[in-house]
Amino acid sequence: MKKILSVILIIAAVMTLFCSCNANKDRVIVSGDYTYVLLEDNTAKITKYSGAEELLELEIPSSIDDMTVTVIGADAFSGVQTIGAVTFPNTITLIEENAFKGSSITRAYLQRCSVLTEIQAFAFSECSNLVQVDLSMGLETIGERAFSFCQKLKVVNFRNDTADIDIFAFDACPKVKIYTKSSFKNVISFAETYHYELSVSEG
């Protein structure tokens, strides 16, 4: 009987620990201007920015509460009107859909993000003040209309031969010019196919 009781207690303890771990991963945490959740790999996904102070430059932190920030979540900065130029840390791997949609961002400095592989649909769409985007060296995918309707967008720097670029990624961006290297055949083909102004440097 004692053995059975011991086994039951051990099972209960394990289940409690398991449930606690799962609950922690689902927990929404507020830290300063950022709200985040923990992902399965114990890194952080920013789900909301609530900074009220107007900033000419915002540097997104590489960690919050000692948790590495790897994802900018869907709608996290959507509609935020207090930010100008934004620098992204080299820990970001993914920017989800609508992340900065309709925000006041003026420049997106993503060149540090060597591990960023995907910018999802509408991530920077309808950003009426956005004039420059410096993309990451590891970028593989630019999703549906990711930068559409950014009517002041002039400069897009490609630092990788991004293979998967949505055909409407820069739709309704009448001033945009794509800067790339002569070895980036996918990017050059995209720009020429959809008649974007193109500047090609050696490399």
N, C-alpha and C positions, 0 to 999 in steps of 0.2 A: 504493500500500500504506500509505504514511504517512497519507494522507487518511482511509483506512478505519479505521486504528488510532485516529486522532484522534476520529473520529465515535463509535467504540465507547467510548472513554474518556469523552467528553462525556455519552453516554447513561447510562453506568454511574454517573457523578457525579450526574446528575439523579435517577436512580432511588434512589441512596443517600440523597440529601437528602430525597426524597419519603417514603421509608420511615422515616427518622429523625423527620420531622415527625409522621407517623401514630403512631409508637411513643411519641412524647412525649405525644400526646393521650390514649393509652390507659394511660399510666403512672399508677400510684397513688402519691400523694405524701403523706407525713406531715409535718405542721408543728404542733408543740406539741400541743394537745388535739384537733386536727382532722386528718382524713384527707380528701383531695379528689382529684378528677380534673379535667383540663382538657377543656373542651367545644370544639366546632368553632370557636366564635367567640373562643377563647382566654380565656374566663372560667372561673371555678371552680365546680364542684358539690361541696358538702360531702357526703361519703358516710358519715362516721362521726365521732361525738364521743366522746372517751375521757377527759374530765376526771373526775378522782377527787375533787377538792375539792367539798364541798357549798357551793352558791351560792344565796343568797336571790334574787339577780338575775344573769342572764346576758345580756350584750349580744353577739349574734352579729356578728362582724366584717364590714365591707363589703368587705374585701379580705384575702387571705392571700398572703404572698410577692409582693406587688404585683399579684396577680391578683384582679380584681373577682369577688366571690361573687354569683352570680345564681340558683343553684338549691340548695334543701335536698333532698338525694337521698332515695330510698326507704330507710326504716328507719334513717336517719342518727342519730336520737336515740331510737329505739324502745327502750323498757325502761329508759332512763337514769333513775336515781333520785337524782341529785345536783343537780338544777336546780329553781329556783322560778320566779319571773317571768322571761319571756324577751322581750327587745326585738329586733326584726328590723330590719336596715338597709334603706335605701330603694333598694337594688340588687336585691333579691330579686324575681324574676319568676314563680317556680314553686315550690310545695311538693309534693313527690311523695308517693305512697301510703305510708301507715304511718310517715311521717317522725317523728312524736312519739308513736306509738301506745304506750299503757301506760307512759308516762313520768310523772315527778313534777311536770311543769310546772303552775304555779298560775295564771299569767296569760300570755296571748299578746298582745303589743303589736305589731300589724301595721299600725297607722295610718300609720307613716312610709313604708310600701312602696307608693308611688304607682304603681309599675310591676308590682306583683303582680296577675296576672290569674286564676290558678287555684290552688285547693287541692284536691289529688286525694283519692281514696278512702281512708277510714280514717286520714287524716293525723294527727288528734288524738283518735282514738277510744280509749276505755277509759283516759282520763286521770282518775283518781279524785280528784285534787286540783285540777283545773282549775275556776276559779270565774268567770273573766272573759276575754272575747275581744274585742279591738278590731280590726275588719276594715279592709282597705285601701280607698282611694278608687277604685282601678281594678279591683277584683275583679269578675270576670265569671262564674266557675264555682266552685261548692262541690260536690265530688264525693260519691260514694256513702258514706253513713254517716261523713262526715268528722269529725263531733264526737259520734258516737253513744256511749252508755254513759258519758258524763261526768256522773255523778250529782250532783255539787256545782255544776255550771255554772249560774250565775244571770244573767249579763249578757252579751249579744251585741250589740255596737254595729255597725250597718251604716252605712258612709259612702259607699255607692254603691248604685244600684238594680240589684243583682245579679239578672240574668235567669235564670241556670241554677243552681238550688238543688235538690240531690237531695231527694226527698220524705222520706228517712230521715236527712237530714244531722244532725238533732238528736234522733234517736230515743233513747228511754230516758234523756232528760235532764229529769227531772220538775220541776226548779226553774227552768228557763230562761225568761228574759224577753227579748224582742227589742226593741231600741231602734232607731228609724229616723226618717226625715223624711216629712212628709206628701206630698212629691213622689215618693217611692220606691214607686211603685205595685206593682212586681213583688214587693218584699219584703213589703209590707202584704198583698198577695193570698196569698202563701205562708203568712204567719203566721195569717191568718184561716182559710184552707182547712184547715190542719192544727192549728188550735186552740191556738196558742201565745199566751201572754200577751204583750201588745203595748203599747209606749209610743211615741207618735208626737209629734214636735216639729215646729214650723213650718219650712218650707224646701222 
